[in-house]
Amino acid sequence: MEILNNAAAYVMKLCYNMCDNYGVAILIFTLFSKIILLPLSIWVLKNSIRLVRIQPDVNMIKVKYFGDRERIAEEQNELYKREKYRPLISVIPTFAQLIVLMAVIAAIKTGINDPEINKMFLGIDLTLVPNVERGWFALSALAAGFSALLMCIAQNKSNVLQSEQSGWNKYGMLAFSVGLSLYLGWFVSVGVALYWVASNLFSIIQLYTLNAIFKPRKYVDYDKLEDSRKQLAELESLNSEQKKKYGKDVIKREKADYKRFFSILNKHLVFYSESSGFYKYYRSVIEYILKNTNIAIHYVTSDPNDQVFEIAKNEPNLKPYYIGEKKLITLMMKLEADVVVMTMPDLENYHIKRSYLRKDIDYIHIPHGMDSPNLVLRKGSLDHFDTIICTGPNQAEEVEKTEKLYSLPKKKTVLCGYPLLDEMREDYKKMSFAKSERKTVLIAPSWQKDNIVDSCLDEILTLLDNKDYKIIVRPHPQHVRHRSEQMEALKEKYANSKNIEIQTDFSSNNTVFSADAMITDWSGIAFEYAFTTSKPVVFINTPMKVMNPEYQMIDTVPINIDMRDKIGCSVDLDNLNTLPETVEKILRNSELYNKKIEEITNNTISNLGYSAEVEAKYIISSIQNKINARKEDNK
């Protein structure tokens, strides 16, 4: 520091000799220091641009390994090495500026002690210190603080790195910098405050000059950055949404259930459910296991109001736990069990991971529909499961062909069928419907973009209203939930119609099963209706929702497309005028469709009538295999 102080004092003396004005000398010295440090500033800017450019990748690492701090740190370090980003560089200018500031203070003190130097600048004695003299020149402290404010505003808006910080970081740093400048400005001489003001103003000029030369937007994909930031924010807000939705007490309940879950050792079977509505996909399988074995079922749900809690009161071997989505991340990482059953896809692809503690868990995926997984699920959604329960040969074929196309590890595909369909078919047999010569047509749209309600419902109702049909419109539940005003307006519009009824009560399926024909777009309800009742469906060819853009690479026509002209007829949007004729045709040939659809159902869905038993027996056998394998290892 003594060498630096002497060097700074020497340069300051040279600056003074150039202009014979100590205040101007300080300004020249400040500009000189900025020029000397310019290569460092450019280096820091390039490093900052590099960080912001790779920030989307950093955010997606945090999304992918959310909750796993060690893995995030490892992946982030690898990314930094690959991109040649050095985190510590960002602190160098601050460190350098502090050193320069200390040298300037020492240099100015040296100048102050030099009797040959004139210390006056604009009528102000640069040697005066505000907290000692308390004169009007104490405004120098305010000037230092104001210049710091201007610099922070410029950085928050235009500094490539600072502009991407959170509001808390931006305004926290602003408050700190301004407060520190005001504080220091009160205790140092006016000469030092002059340097501080000049340094801040020169920094602003330098910021915009370098931005004009290097153009950060040329290197940074801000759309990608914003998308990654949103994905990360969604995960980080899980707990706050949980509190908002269910109240603070649910957090205490979650902690208790989390502790209780891990207090039980040697768990064999774990089910996970996203919400109460998913229990129906497990119900008959769980009932078979509880009735025929003594296996304890550990049922983890992210819904504190899940119906399973009430059911478990009468089933000692059914043990439910409420674990919110954020806490679920850690639970899954630390999970120890023989078998884990899920309807949720995308294991390992996002924040829900396979266990780090046990590598031999059999992760089983159960479908919640008879659709094509290759079409309705994202690419790779099933890649990290060990077993895929399939409703029929079409799903198994798609899984196996996907493995072959992408050279994926072989999974077990088990043709179990669809227990929910068995339940619906059984319920349908027990139902009694009043006979009527007047045919009923049910319109049941999907929730996807450009569905029937949003694209052509009024036109369909106009075309069918003059026919002697009873027309029931049963919107998707999400329409009723998110567009209640639109649904109420629809009900009001057709309130006086003798032929049209708008239903928004979904407590009973009688309306679905009693209809003589259905009109839908791409909704999976078409298969539930047709395979349960053997009645035909008219499909409106609205734009198809494709979750996997590579679905056509698999040499299998998805059932969602293949069945449209087998279990009924399809009508293009630009040929809607043919709809009345099409509806009349399928109703007239309903008996032929009954036989055809029943045959298709038997060929498409495996183990009709006892699919839950097949599925449950597979799960039981998998558990038994794990137990036997451990016994062999212990011999």
LUMLUM-586592 format. One record per residue (C-alpha): residue in three letters; x, y, z. Coordinates in Angstrom, 2 decimals. Example, Ala and Ser with C-alpha at 12.3 -4.5 7.8 and 13.67 -1.06 7.14 Angstrom:
BEGIN
> res,X,Y,Z
> ALA,12.30,-4.50,7.80
> SER,13.67,-1.06,7.14
***
This chain:
BEGIN
> res,X,Y,Z
> MET,0.00,0.00,0.00
> GLU,2.91,2.36,0.71
> ILE,4.18,1.87,-2.83
> LEU,0.66,2.48,-4.23
> ASN,0.20,5.52,-2.01
> ASN,3.48,7.01,-3.14
> ALA,2.67,6.27,-6.78
> ALA,-0.79,7.86,-6.44
> ALA,0.70,10.91,-4.75
> TYR,3.24,11.21,-7.58
> VAL,0.56,10.99,-10.27
> MET,-1.59,13.48,-8.36
> LYS,1.31,15.89,-8.22
> LEU,1.80,15.53,-11.99
> CYS,-1.90,16.21,-12.56
> TYR,-1.65,19.34,-10.38
> ASN,1.40,20.57,-12.26
> MET,-0.62,20.26,-15.49
> CYS,-3.42,22.60,-14.38
> ASP,-2.32,24.32,-11.17
> ASN,-5.77,23.53,-9.66
> TYR,-6.11,20.79,-7.07
> GLY,-9.82,20.15,-7.79
> VAL,-9.18,19.77,-11.53
> ALA,-6.18,17.60,-10.68
> ILE,-8.47,15.26,-8.74
> LEU,-10.81,15.06,-11.74
> ILE,-7.91,14.31,-14.10
> PHE,-6.54,11.74,-11.68
> THR,-10.01,10.07,-11.49
> LEU,-10.24,9.87,-15.27
> PHE,-6.69,8.51,-15.43
> SER,-7.55,5.77,-12.90
> LYS,-10.60,4.77,-15.01
> ILE,-8.40,4.51,-18.10
> ILE,-5.83,2.41,-16.22
> LEU,-8.58,0.09,-14.96
> LEU,-10.42,-0.05,-18.33
> PRO,-8.96,-3.45,-19.42
> LEU,-10.15,-4.88,-16.10
> SER,-13.60,-3.35,-16.63
> ILE,-13.83,-4.89,-20.12
> TRP,-12.75,-8.25,-18.75
> VAL,-15.44,-8.05,-16.05
> LEU,-18.09,-7.03,-18.60
> LYS,-17.28,-9.97,-20.84
> ASN,-17.41,-12.30,-17.85
> SER,-20.79,-10.82,-16.85
> ILE,-22.15,-11.30,-20.38
> ARG,-20.93,-14.89,-20.26
> LEU,-22.77,-15.48,-16.97
> VAL,-26.04,-13.96,-18.20
> ARG,-25.73,-15.93,-21.46
> ILE,-25.47,-19.22,-19.56
> GLN,-27.98,-18.19,-16.87
> PRO,-30.84,-20.06,-18.61
> ASP,-28.73,-23.23,-18.35
> VAL,-28.00,-22.46,-14.70
> ASN,-31.72,-21.99,-14.03
> MET,-32.62,-25.23,-15.80
> ILE,-30.02,-27.10,-13.74
> LYS,-31.76,-25.76,-10.65
> VAL,-35.10,-26.86,-12.08
> LYS,-33.88,-30.31,-13.08
> TYR,-32.15,-31.03,-9.76
> PHE,-34.42,-28.90,-7.59
> GLY,-33.81,-29.64,-3.92
> ASP,-30.52,-31.49,-4.52
> ARG,-27.97,-28.84,-3.54
> GLU,-24.91,-31.04,-4.02
> ARG,-25.94,-32.13,-7.53
> ILE,-26.81,-28.54,-8.48
> ALA,-23.39,-27.34,-7.28
> GLU,-21.62,-30.12,-9.25
> GLU,-23.56,-29.45,-12.47
> GLN,-23.14,-25.69,-12.10
> ASN,-19.37,-25.99,-11.61
> GLU,-19.14,-28.22,-14.70
> LEU,-21.10,-25.65,-16.69
> TYR,-18.84,-22.82,-15.48
> LYS,-15.72,-24.78,-16.47
> ARG,-17.18,-25.62,-19.87
> GLU,-18.15,-22.00,-20.53
> LYS,-14.95,-20.61,-18.95
> TYR,-16.84,-18.44,-16.50
> ARG,-15.03,-17.36,-13.32
> PRO,-17.39,-16.28,-10.51
> LEU,-14.68,-14.53,-8.49
> ILE,-13.95,-12.05,-11.28
> SER,-17.02,-10.02,-10.33
> VAL,-15.45,-9.02,-7.00
> ILE,-12.17,-7.82,-8.56
> PRO,-13.37,-4.34,-9.59
> THR,-14.80,-3.70,-6.14
> PHE,-11.51,-4.81,-4.58
> ALA,-9.52,-2.70,-7.06
> GLN,-11.73,0.33,-6.46
> LEU,-11.25,0.07,-2.70
> ILE,-7.49,-0.09,-3.14
> VAL,-7.56,2.93,-5.47
> LEU,-9.81,4.79,-3.02
> MET,-7.37,4.13,-0.18
> ALA,-4.50,5.30,-2.37
> VAL,-6.46,8.43,-3.38
> ILE,-7.21,9.29,0.25
> ALA,-3.53,8.91,1.06
> ALA,-2.54,10.95,-2.01
> ILE,-4.96,13.77,-1.18
> LYS,-3.70,13.85,2.40
> THR,-0.18,14.14,1.01
> GLY,-1.31,17.02,-1.17
> ILE,-3.08,18.69,1.74
> ASN,0.15,18.61,3.74
> ASP,2.07,20.13,0.86
> PRO,2.26,23.91,1.49
> GLU,3.07,24.62,-2.16
> ILE,-0.35,23.32,-3.37
> ASN,-3.44,25.53,-3.62
> LYS,-6.31,23.56,-2.01
> MET,-9.15,25.79,-3.25
> PHE,-11.66,24.58,-5.89
> LEU,-14.68,26.68,-6.89
> GLY,-14.23,28.66,-3.72
> ILE,-14.20,25.57,-1.50
> ASP,-11.28,24.41,0.61
> LEU,-10.77,20.75,-0.39
> THR,-9.07,19.99,2.92
> LEU,-12.21,20.61,4.99
> VAL,-14.03,17.65,6.60
> PRO,-17.86,18.04,7.04
> ASN,-18.21,16.33,10.43
> VAL,-15.52,18.63,11.86
> GLU,-16.21,21.97,10.19
> ARG,-20.00,21.52,9.63
> GLY,-20.14,24.25,6.99
> TRP,-22.35,24.55,3.92
> PHE,-19.72,22.62,2.00
> ALA,-21.05,19.56,3.89
> LEU,-23.25,19.26,0.82
> SER,-20.28,17.34,-0.57
> ALA,-21.57,14.33,1.39
> LEU,-24.98,14.71,-0.30
> ALA,-23.26,15.01,-3.67
> ALA,-21.41,11.75,-3.00
> GLY,-24.67,10.04,-2.07
> PHE,-26.54,11.46,-5.09
> SER,-23.81,10.35,-7.49
> ALA,-23.98,6.85,-5.97
> LEU,-27.76,6.91,-6.50
> LEU,-27.34,7.81,-10.17
> MET,-24.75,5.10,-10.68
> CYS,-26.94,2.43,-9.02
> ILE,-29.95,3.43,-11.13
> ALA,-27.84,3.18,-14.30
> GLN,-26.44,-0.22,-13.27
> ASN,-29.85,-1.62,-12.31
> LYS,-31.15,-0.62,-15.72
> SER,-28.19,-1.19,-18.05
> ASN,-25.51,-3.32,-16.40
> VAL,-25.84,-6.71,-18.10
> LEU,-25.52,-8.61,-14.83
> GLN,-27.05,-6.22,-12.31
> SER,-30.17,-5.69,-14.46
> GLU,-30.95,-9.42,-14.16
> GLN,-30.77,-9.48,-10.37
> SER,-33.88,-9.68,-8.22
> GLY,-35.58,-6.52,-7.00
> TRP,-34.31,-7.19,-3.49
> ASN,-30.69,-7.38,-4.73
> LYS,-31.05,-4.29,-6.91
> TYR,-32.61,-1.99,-4.36
> GLY,-30.74,-3.49,-1.44
> MET,-27.45,-2.67,-3.17
> LEU,-28.75,0.79,-4.07
> ALA,-29.64,1.56,-0.45
> PHE,-26.29,0.20,0.75
> SER,-24.23,2.17,-1.79
> VAL,-26.06,5.44,-1.21
> GLY,-25.99,5.04,2.56
> LEU,-22.28,4.18,2.55
> SER,-21.50,7.15,0.29
> LEU,-23.40,9.53,2.54
> TYR,-21.68,8.12,5.61
> LEU,-18.16,8.24,4.17
> GLY,-18.80,11.64,2.61
> TRP,-19.45,13.01,6.10
> PHE,-16.12,11.80,7.49
> VAL,-13.68,12.41,4.63
> SER,-12.40,15.65,3.19
> VAL,-14.21,17.50,0.41
> GLY,-11.36,16.51,-1.93
> VAL,-12.03,12.81,-1.39
> ALA,-15.78,13.39,-1.85
> LEU,-14.99,15.15,-5.15
> TYR,-13.08,12.07,-6.28
> TRP,-16.03,9.85,-5.27
> VAL,-18.54,11.95,-7.22
> ALA,-16.29,12.06,-10.31
> SER,-15.60,8.32,-10.10
> ASN,-19.34,7.51,-10.04
> LEU,-20.13,9.84,-12.95
> PHE,-17.24,8.50,-15.04
> SER,-18.46,4.94,-14.25
> ILE,-21.89,5.77,-15.71
> ILE,-20.31,7.11,-18.91
> GLN,-18.07,4.04,-19.10
> LEU,-21.08,1.70,-18.62
> TYR,-23.02,3.05,-21.58
> THR,-19.89,3.34,-23.74
> LEU,-18.93,-0.33,-23.21
> ASN,-22.56,-1.44,-23.73
> ALA,-22.57,0.37,-27.08
> ILE,-19.33,-1.34,-28.10
> PHE,-19.99,-4.91,-26.89
> LYS,-23.84,-4.98,-27.16
> PRO,-24.82,-7.58,-24.52
> ARG,-28.14,-8.30,-26.30
> LYS,-26.14,-9.70,-29.19
> TYR,-24.94,-12.56,-26.95
> VAL,-27.89,-13.15,-24.58
> ASP,-31.14,-14.96,-25.46
> TYR,-33.48,-13.01,-23.19
> ASP,-36.59,-15.01,-24.18
> LYS,-34.89,-18.22,-23.14
> LEU,-33.70,-16.54,-19.95
> GLU,-37.21,-15.38,-19.06
> ASP,-38.69,-18.83,-19.72
> SER,-36.12,-20.54,-17.49
> ARG,-36.68,-17.94,-14.78
> LYS,-40.43,-18.61,-14.83
> GLN,-39.93,-22.37,-14.52
> LEU,-37.62,-21.92,-11.55
> ALA,-39.98,-19.40,-9.92
> GLU,-42.86,-21.88,-10.21
> LEU,-40.91,-24.45,-8.20
> GLU,-39.70,-21.95,-5.64
> SER,-43.25,-20.71,-5.07
> LEU,-44.67,-24.17,-4.31
> ASN,-44.67,-23.67,-0.55
> SER,-46.24,-20.21,-0.75
> GLU,-49.04,-21.54,-2.99
> GLN,-49.51,-24.41,-0.57
> LYS,-49.94,-22.00,2.38
> LYS,-52.24,-19.76,0.38
> LYS,-54.43,-22.64,-0.75
> TYR,-54.66,-24.68,2.44
> GLY,-53.52,-22.36,5.23
> LYS,-50.47,-22.37,7.51
> ASP,-51.63,-25.37,9.58
> VAL,-51.07,-27.65,6.61
> ILE,-47.29,-27.03,6.89
> LYS,-47.25,-28.45,10.43
> ARG,-49.27,-31.40,9.23
> GLU,-46.83,-31.96,6.39
> LYS,-43.85,-31.95,8.77
> ALA,-45.55,-34.49,11.02
> ASP,-46.44,-36.78,8.09
> TYR,-42.93,-36.46,6.64
> LYS,-41.41,-37.51,9.97
> ARG,-43.93,-40.36,10.35
> PHE,-43.20,-41.61,6.82
> PHE,-39.47,-41.95,7.47
> SER,-39.99,-43.41,10.96
> ILE,-41.27,-46.60,9.32
> LEU,-38.53,-48.88,8.07
> ASN,-38.68,-51.66,5.47
> LYS,-41.49,-50.18,3.40
> HIS,-42.46,-52.48,0.55
> LEU,-45.07,-50.53,-1.39
> VAL,-45.54,-46.77,-1.94
> PHE,-48.21,-45.08,-4.06
> TYR,-47.97,-41.41,-5.03
> SER,-50.98,-39.29,-5.99
> GLU,-50.97,-35.67,-7.12
> SER,-54.50,-35.04,-5.85
> SER,-57.66,-36.73,-4.64
> GLY,-58.94,-37.15,-8.20
> PHE,-56.21,-39.68,-8.98
> TYR,-57.33,-42.20,-6.37
> LYS,-59.84,-43.64,-8.85
> TYR,-56.97,-45.00,-10.97
> TYR,-55.61,-46.92,-7.97
> ARG,-58.80,-47.82,-6.10
> SER,-59.55,-51.33,-7.33
> VAL,-55.87,-52.33,-7.30
> ILE,-55.43,-51.10,-3.72
> GLU,-58.63,-52.86,-2.65
> TYR,-57.38,-56.16,-4.10
> ILE,-53.99,-55.87,-2.33
> LEU,-55.62,-54.98,1.00
> LYS,-58.10,-57.84,0.71
> ASN,-55.68,-60.55,-0.37
> THR,-52.38,-59.68,1.36
> ASN,-51.02,-58.16,4.56
> ILE,-48.83,-55.68,2.65
> ALA,-48.92,-52.17,4.14
> ILE,-49.61,-49.56,1.47
> HIS,-47.92,-46.22,2.08
> TYR,-49.97,-43.68,0.15
> VAL,-48.29,-40.29,-0.37
> THR,-50.54,-37.51,-1.67
> SER,-50.00,-33.81,-2.35
> ASP,-53.64,-33.08,-1.53
> PRO,-54.38,-32.55,2.19
> ASN,-58.08,-33.15,1.44
> ASP,-57.49,-36.38,-0.45
> GLN,-60.31,-38.91,-0.04
> VAL,-57.72,-41.51,0.93
> PHE,-57.53,-40.10,4.46
> GLU,-61.19,-40.95,5.05
> ILE,-60.87,-44.38,3.39
> ALA,-57.81,-45.21,5.51
> LYS,-59.84,-44.90,8.72
> ASN,-61.32,-48.33,7.99
> GLU,-58.16,-49.84,6.47
> PRO,-55.30,-50.30,8.97
> ASN,-52.88,-51.36,6.21
> LEU,-53.54,-48.21,4.17
> LYS,-51.27,-45.50,5.55
> PRO,-51.75,-42.05,3.98
> TYR,-49.36,-39.09,4.23
> TYR,-49.76,-35.52,3.09
> ILE,-46.56,-34.23,1.46
> GLY,-46.64,-30.98,-0.54
> GLU,-44.97,-30.74,-3.93
> LYS,-41.83,-29.03,-2.64
> LYS,-41.24,-31.42,0.26
> LEU,-42.03,-34.30,-2.10
> ILE,-38.79,-33.59,-3.95
> THR,-36.69,-34.47,-0.90
> LEU,-38.92,-37.39,0.09
> MET,-38.49,-39.00,-3.32
> MET,-34.72,-38.57,-3.21
> LYS,-34.52,-40.32,0.18
> LEU,-37.17,-42.94,-0.54
> GLU,-36.54,-46.55,0.45
> ALA,-39.10,-49.11,-0.77
> ASP,-39.39,-52.13,-3.04
> VAL,-42.05,-50.75,-5.37
> VAL,-43.25,-47.21,-6.13
> VAL,-46.46,-46.75,-8.14
> MET,-47.24,-43.45,-9.90
> THR,-49.63,-42.07,-12.51
> MET,-47.42,-38.96,-12.83
> PRO,-45.05,-39.17,-15.84
> ASP,-41.70,-37.43,-16.38
> LEU,-39.85,-39.15,-13.55
> GLU,-36.24,-37.82,-13.50
> ASN,-36.97,-35.33,-16.29
> TYR,-37.90,-32.51,-13.94
> HIS,-37.80,-32.01,-10.15
> ILE,-39.12,-35.45,-9.09
> LYS,-36.23,-37.93,-9.09
> ARG,-35.65,-41.59,-8.46
> SER,-34.30,-42.46,-5.03
> TYR,-30.62,-41.80,-4.41
> LEU,-30.56,-44.34,-1.57
> ARG,-31.97,-47.39,-3.32
> LYS,-31.17,-48.12,-6.92
> ASP,-33.26,-51.31,-7.14
> ILE,-36.74,-49.81,-6.62
> ASP,-39.27,-50.93,-9.23
> TYR,-40.89,-47.69,-10.40
> ILE,-44.24,-48.56,-11.97
> HIS,-46.21,-46.15,-14.15
> ILE,-49.99,-46.54,-14.30
> PRO,-51.82,-44.75,-17.15
> HIS,-54.79,-42.54,-16.42
> GLY,-56.31,-43.03,-19.85
> MET,-56.47,-45.39,-22.80
> ASP,-54.83,-42.83,-25.09
> SER,-51.58,-43.10,-27.00
> PRO,-48.70,-42.32,-24.58
> ASN,-46.57,-41.40,-27.59
> LEU,-49.01,-38.61,-28.50
> VAL,-50.43,-37.28,-25.21
> LEU,-47.23,-37.43,-23.11
> ARG,-44.03,-35.45,-23.62
> LYS,-41.10,-37.11,-25.31
> GLY,-39.18,-39.17,-22.74
> SER,-41.97,-39.05,-20.14
> LEU,-41.75,-42.78,-19.43
> ASP,-38.02,-43.32,-20.03
> HIS,-37.02,-43.60,-16.35
> PHE,-39.66,-46.04,-15.15
> ASP,-38.88,-49.73,-14.77
> THR,-42.37,-51.01,-15.51
> ILE,-45.11,-49.57,-17.70
> ILE,-48.63,-50.80,-17.02
> CYS,-50.44,-50.86,-20.38
> THR,-54.16,-50.82,-21.04
> GLY,-53.66,-52.86,-24.16
> PRO,-51.29,-53.97,-26.96
> ASN,-51.24,-50.52,-28.61
> GLN,-49.62,-48.87,-25.57
> ALA,-47.11,-51.70,-25.15
> GLU,-46.19,-51.50,-28.83
> GLU,-45.55,-47.76,-28.60
> VAL,-43.33,-48.14,-25.53
> GLU,-41.29,-50.93,-27.15
> LYS,-40.88,-49.11,-30.47
> THR,-39.84,-45.95,-28.65
> GLU,-37.13,-47.93,-26.82
> LYS,-35.87,-49.31,-30.11
> LEU,-35.91,-45.94,-31.93
> TYR,-33.99,-44.07,-29.21
> SER,-31.86,-47.03,-28.01
> LEU,-33.35,-46.85,-24.51
> PRO,-32.94,-49.45,-21.75
> LYS,-35.58,-52.18,-21.88
> LYS,-38.57,-51.73,-19.58
> LYS,-41.22,-54.24,-18.56
> THR,-44.49,-53.65,-20.38
> VAL,-47.34,-55.41,-18.58
> LEU,-50.69,-55.86,-20.37
> CYS,-53.03,-55.29,-17.46
> GLY,-55.99,-53.46,-18.96
> TYR,-57.79,-50.48,-17.46
> PRO,-59.41,-51.06,-14.04
> LEU,-61.38,-47.83,-14.26
> LEU,-63.03,-49.07,-17.47
> ASP,-63.99,-52.30,-15.72
> GLU,-65.64,-50.27,-12.97
> MET,-67.50,-48.11,-15.49
> ARG,-68.69,-51.14,-17.46
> GLU,-69.88,-52.81,-14.26
> ASP,-71.70,-49.66,-13.16
> TYR,-73.25,-49.31,-16.61
> LYS,-74.73,-52.80,-16.41
> LYS,-76.44,-51.89,-13.16
> MET,-77.93,-48.67,-14.46
> SER,-81.53,-48.44,-15.60
> PHE,-82.56,-45.78,-18.10
> ALA,-86.06,-44.70,-19.01
> LYS,-86.95,-45.67,-22.56
> SER,-87.54,-42.78,-24.92
> GLU,-88.17,-42.57,-28.64
> ARG,-86.32,-39.28,-28.63
> LYS,-82.58,-39.77,-29.07
> THR,-80.06,-38.05,-26.77
> VAL,-76.83,-36.57,-28.15
> LEU,-74.13,-35.64,-25.65
> ILE,-71.56,-32.95,-26.54
> ALA,-68.46,-33.44,-24.37
> PRO,-65.52,-31.22,-25.39
> SER,-61.92,-31.37,-24.24
> TRP,-60.04,-28.58,-22.43
> GLN,-57.28,-28.21,-25.01
> LYS,-56.79,-25.16,-27.21
> ASP,-59.41,-24.65,-29.96
> ASN,-61.78,-27.18,-28.40
> ILE,-65.45,-27.39,-29.42
> VAL,-66.63,-24.80,-26.88
> ASP,-64.07,-22.24,-28.02
> SER,-64.30,-22.88,-31.77
> CYS,-67.64,-24.15,-33.02
> LEU,-70.19,-24.94,-30.27
> ASP,-72.74,-22.31,-31.35
> GLU,-72.61,-23.55,-34.94
> ILE,-73.09,-27.17,-33.82
> LEU,-76.06,-26.29,-31.63
> THR,-77.64,-24.27,-34.44
> LEU,-77.25,-27.18,-36.86
> LEU,-78.77,-29.71,-34.43
> ASP,-81.41,-27.56,-32.72
> ASN,-84.04,-28.15,-35.38
> LYS,-83.62,-31.93,-35.16
> ASP,-85.72,-34.02,-32.83
> TYR,-82.83,-34.74,-30.46
> LYS,-82.29,-34.01,-26.83
> ILE,-78.92,-32.28,-26.85
> ILE,-76.88,-32.16,-23.66
> VAL,-73.74,-30.02,-23.51
> ARG,-71.42,-31.18,-20.76
> PRO,-68.40,-28.82,-20.74
> HIS,-65.05,-29.96,-19.42
> PRO,-64.76,-29.34,-15.64
> GLN,-61.90,-26.92,-16.30
> HIS,-64.25,-24.79,-18.39
> VAL,-66.63,-24.55,-15.46
> ARG,-63.79,-23.80,-13.04
> HIS,-61.87,-21.23,-15.04
> ARG,-64.56,-19.74,-17.28
> SER,-67.59,-19.72,-15.04
> GLU,-68.95,-16.49,-16.55
> GLN,-68.79,-17.94,-20.06
> MET,-70.58,-21.10,-18.88
> GLU,-73.30,-19.11,-17.11
> ALA,-73.82,-17.02,-20.25
> LEU,-74.12,-20.23,-22.26
> LYS,-76.74,-21.60,-19.86
> GLU,-78.68,-18.36,-19.99
> LYS,-78.56,-18.28,-23.80
> TYR,-80.20,-21.71,-24.12
> ALA,-82.37,-21.55,-20.99
> ASN,-85.59,-21.46,-23.03
> SER,-84.58,-24.09,-25.58
> LYS,-86.69,-27.26,-25.58
> ASN,-83.91,-29.32,-27.11
> ILE,-80.69,-28.04,-25.53
> GLU,-79.48,-28.41,-21.96
> ILE,-76.17,-27.08,-20.57
> GLN,-74.94,-29.21,-17.65
> THR,-72.29,-28.01,-15.21
> ASP,-72.94,-30.53,-12.42
> PHE,-70.53,-33.48,-12.70
> SER,-71.60,-35.41,-9.59
> SER,-73.15,-38.20,-11.70
> ASN,-72.13,-40.01,-14.92
> ASN,-75.70,-41.01,-15.76
> THR,-75.88,-38.32,-18.43
> VAL,-72.76,-39.67,-20.12
> PHE,-73.85,-43.29,-20.19
> SER,-77.51,-42.68,-21.06
> ALA,-76.72,-40.70,-24.23
> ASP,-77.30,-42.49,-27.55
> ALA,-74.30,-40.83,-29.19
> MET,-71.49,-38.51,-28.25
> ILE,-69.91,-35.54,-30.02
> THR,-66.40,-34.61,-28.92
> ASP,-63.08,-33.36,-30.31
> TRP,-59.92,-35.00,-28.92
> SER,-61.15,-35.78,-25.43
> GLY,-60.22,-39.13,-23.87
> ILE,-63.81,-39.37,-22.67
> ALA,-64.63,-40.74,-26.14
> PHE,-62.94,-44.05,-25.30
> GLU,-64.51,-44.24,-21.86
> TYR,-67.93,-43.66,-23.39
> ALA,-67.57,-45.97,-26.40
> PHE,-65.77,-48.83,-24.60
> THR,-68.27,-48.70,-21.72
> THR,-71.53,-48.41,-23.66
> SER,-70.54,-49.67,-27.14
> LYS,-72.26,-46.58,-28.54
> PRO,-70.77,-44.48,-31.37
> VAL,-68.93,-41.16,-31.25
> VAL,-68.79,-38.26,-33.70
> PHE,-65.35,-36.60,-33.64
> ILE,-64.97,-32.95,-34.64
> ASN,-61.55,-32.50,-36.20
> THR,-60.42,-29.46,-34.27
> PRO,-56.63,-28.87,-34.19
> MET,-54.97,-31.83,-32.50
> LYS,-53.03,-31.30,-29.29
> VAL,-49.61,-32.90,-29.70
> MET,-47.40,-33.14,-26.60
> ASN,-44.65,-35.03,-28.42
> PRO,-43.73,-33.42,-31.77
> GLU,-41.76,-36.57,-32.68
> TYR,-44.73,-38.95,-32.32
> GLN,-44.75,-39.72,-36.07
> MET,-41.25,-41.19,-35.84
> ILE,-42.81,-44.23,-34.15
> ASP,-44.22,-46.61,-36.75
> THR,-47.59,-46.93,-35.00
> VAL,-50.73,-44.86,-35.59
> PRO,-51.83,-43.47,-32.19
> ILE,-55.14,-44.87,-30.97
> ASN,-56.44,-41.29,-30.67
> ILE,-56.18,-41.00,-34.46
> ASP,-56.75,-44.62,-35.49
> MET,-60.09,-45.02,-33.68
> ARG,-61.79,-41.84,-34.92
> ASP,-63.42,-43.57,-37.89
> LYS,-63.73,-46.99,-36.24
> ILE,-65.85,-46.25,-33.18
> GLY,-67.82,-43.59,-35.04
> CYS,-67.23,-40.88,-37.65
> SER,-65.15,-37.74,-37.88
> VAL,-66.19,-34.37,-39.28
> ASP,-63.85,-31.60,-40.44
> LEU,-64.43,-28.05,-39.21
> ASP,-64.97,-26.78,-42.75
> ASN,-67.64,-29.47,-43.31
> LEU,-69.69,-28.90,-40.16
> ASN,-72.82,-28.57,-42.31
> THR,-72.67,-32.37,-42.73
> LEU,-72.89,-32.93,-38.98
> PRO,-76.69,-33.48,-38.77
> GLU,-76.48,-36.09,-41.51
> THR,-73.53,-37.80,-39.76
> VAL,-75.33,-37.90,-36.39
> GLU,-78.46,-39.31,-38.04
> LYS,-76.37,-41.95,-39.80
> ILE,-74.67,-43.29,-36.68
> LEU,-77.92,-43.30,-34.70
> ARG,-79.66,-45.19,-37.50
> ASN,-76.86,-47.79,-37.51
> SER,-76.41,-47.94,-33.73
> GLU,-76.82,-51.74,-33.55
> LEU,-74.07,-52.28,-36.10
> TYR,-71.84,-49.91,-34.15
> ASN,-72.67,-51.74,-30.88
> LYS,-71.28,-55.01,-32.24
> LYS,-68.31,-53.37,-33.93
> ILE,-67.30,-51.33,-30.86
> GLU,-67.66,-54.29,-28.50
> GLU,-65.32,-56.29,-30.74
> ILE,-62.85,-53.38,-30.90
> THR,-62.97,-53.03,-27.10
> ASN,-62.12,-56.70,-26.60
> ASN,-59.20,-56.46,-29.02
> THR,-57.91,-53.12,-27.71
> ILE,-58.22,-53.44,-23.91
> SER,-56.55,-56.36,-22.13
> ASN,-58.12,-58.46,-19.36
> LEU,-61.57,-56.89,-19.51
> GLY,-63.39,-57.48,-16.25
> TYR,-60.37,-58.41,-14.13
> SER,-57.62,-55.93,-15.01
> ALA,-57.24,-54.77,-11.37
> GLU,-56.44,-58.32,-10.29
> VAL,-53.76,-58.67,-12.99
> GLU,-52.24,-55.32,-12.06
> ALA,-52.30,-56.04,-8.32
> LYS,-50.76,-59.49,-8.80
> TYR,-47.90,-57.97,-10.79
> ILE,-47.19,-55.48,-8.00
> ILE,-47.32,-58.23,-5.37
> SER,-44.95,-60.43,-7.40
> SER,-42.51,-57.55,-7.85
> ILE,-42.42,-57.01,-4.08
> GLN,-41.91,-60.71,-3.49
> ASN,-39.05,-60.81,-6.00
> LYS,-37.31,-57.96,-4.15
> ILE,-37.71,-59.75,-0.82
> ASN,-36.36,-63.03,-2.26
> ALA,-33.43,-61.22,-3.86
> ARG,-32.45,-59.72,-0.49
> LYS,-32.66,-63.14,1.15
> GLU,-30.31,-64.55,-1.47
> ASP,-27.88,-61.67,-0.97
> ASN,-27.84,-62.27,2.79
> LYS,-26.97,-65.96,2.52
***
